[in-house]
Amino acid sequence: MERPDTAWHLPRQNVEMATSSDSAPANDAIAGVAVTYALGPRLWFEKWWLVVHDLEELRAAYAGGSWRADTSGYRALVTRFCCECWDVKDWIEHDNSLPVAARSAAHLWANAQPALTLIGDVANTHKHSQRTRGFEAVVTDVQVGSGFRASVARVDRSANRAFDRRDALDLACDAVDEWRLFLQQHGVVSPY
């Protein structure tokens, strides 16, 4: 992937790298890195980076490259993705560096997309514990073996049934694709 223009990267200041000695050869390992982030406005792509990062973590877990101590860690991974992905709309809306058309359309877009609405139901169920309007949705099952699999579904607690069940990774990929289409249609360049 090509690196985008540096103006799109998260603002960084005062990056210091420490090596094991002041005159270390080029092949010495870095002992540590200290980064101080700018305290200015937080731009939409800071949240977007978390979404992309969490999607890659889901992919790695599905491929067996990530280990959690128990199934609740995997459930938390899926839930965290849903919360971060749903919040992108708020970050777009509040980012004054974006076109007004994009900022004003983000909520409507998210609420009209099939994957994003299910993601939003998971995020809001997680945030509020119960829903007074809309559907409750949760990670309904987790399977761990050579990799892991999880399902997300809307739930009807009164009938004790799940519906609109989706594979968690497929849902996450579809939600990211829906956001990418939104960004493209509004002329917003994604740095990730």
N, C-alpha and C positions, 0 to 999 in steps of 0.2 A: 504494500500500500504506500502510495506517495505521501510524504509529509505535507500537510496543508500549510498555507501561509502562517507564519509565526503569530500573526495577530489573532488567530483562532485558538491558540493553545491557552491553557489555563495560565493566568498571570503568575509568574514566579519572581522572587527576589532573593538575594543573598544565598545563592547556592554554594555550599562549601563541601569539598570532598577531602577526606582525611585518608592518608595512606599510612602504612606501617612505619615509614620513615620519610624524612623531608626530601631525600634524594633517591627515592625508590626507582628501580628500573621500570620500564613500561609494562612489564608483564606481572608486576606485583598486584595482588588483589586489593580492592578498595576496602578499607576497614569500616567505612561508614559514610553516609550522606546525610546532610542536614538541609532541609528546604524550608524556607519561610514564605508562605503564600501571601500575596497582596491582599489587603483588606478592603479593596475597592468593590465596586458592584460585582455581584455574582452573576455570570452570564449563563444562558440556557445550556450551553454545551458542557458545563460542569456536571449537571444532572444527566445529560445524555451520555457522558463518559461512564457514569455509574451503570447505566442501563446496558451499554455495550459490554462493559466489564462483567456484569452479572450474567449476561447471555453467554459469554465465553466460559464462565464458570459452570453454567448449566451444561453446555456442550461437553466440557471436560468431564463432568460428573457422569453424564450419560455414556461417555466413552470409557469409563472406568478409571479415569485419571485423577479423581478427587475422592478423598475418603472423609467421611464424617463418623463420629463415634456411634451414632445411632440414627434411626430414621427421622427423628425430630430435626436433626441438623439439615437433612435433605429437604424436609418440609419447609424449614425456615429459608433455605436458599430460594425455593420457588416463590414463597410469599414475599421475600425481600425484592425479588425481581418485579413482581406485580406492583408493589408499592412504588418502587423507583420509576417504573415505566409509566404508571398512571400520573405521577407527579410532573412528568415532562410538560404537560399542558399548562400547568401553573407557572413553570419556569419560563416557558415561551411567552405567556401572557405578560409577565412582569419584566421582560428583558427589553429595555428601551432601545437597544442596538438593532433590534429586528424590525422589519417592515410592519407598519400598523396592520396591514391586511393579515399577516401571519399571526400577529399577537391577538387580534380579535377573533380569529377563526379556530384557534387551537381547541377550545372547549367543545365547540360544536362538532369539530372533526372527531375528537376522541369519543364523544358520545354517540357518533354515527357509525363507528367501525366495529365489526363483529368481534375481532380479537381484543381490541382495546376496551370494549364495554365489559367483556368477561374479566379482563385484567383489573378494570376499575371496580367491579363487584368484589373481587378478592381483596383488593386494597382497602376498600371501604368497610368490608366485613371485618378485616383484620383491625382496622383503626377503631371501629365503633363496637366491636364484639357482636352486636345485633344490628339489624337494619330495620328502620321504621318505614323506609320506602325503597323501592328497587329490590333486587334479589340479593340474598346472601349467597356467597360463593367461597369455596375453600379448596385446599388441597385435600382430595378425598382418599387417595391411597398412594403409598410409596412402596416400591419393590427394589430391594438391594441384592445384588449378586455380582456378576462380572462388571456391571455398571449399575446405574440406577434408572428407574423409570418412576414417573409420578403422573397422576391425573388431577385435573382441576375441574370442578363442576359447580353449577349453581345448585342450591339445595332448597327443598321445600320441607321445612322442619315439621310442619303440621302433618304432612303425609309421610314423613321420614323417607324421602326419596331424593335422589340426585338426578339432575338432567343437564343437558348441554355439556356433557363430559368431553374434555379435550386432553390429549397428551400435553404435558407441561412444556416440553421443549418445542413441540410444533406450535403451541399457542404463543410462546415467547418469540419465536422466529416470525410468526405472522404479525404480532404486535409491532415488532421492530420494523418490519416491512411496511406496515401501515404508517408509522411515523416517518420513515424514509420517503414514502410517497408524498406525505404532507409537506415535508421540507422541500422536496423537488418542485412540487406545484407552487410553492410560495417563494421560490428562488433563494432558499436558504441553503448554504453550503454546509454539509456536515463534515466536521474535521475527523470524525471517527467512523 
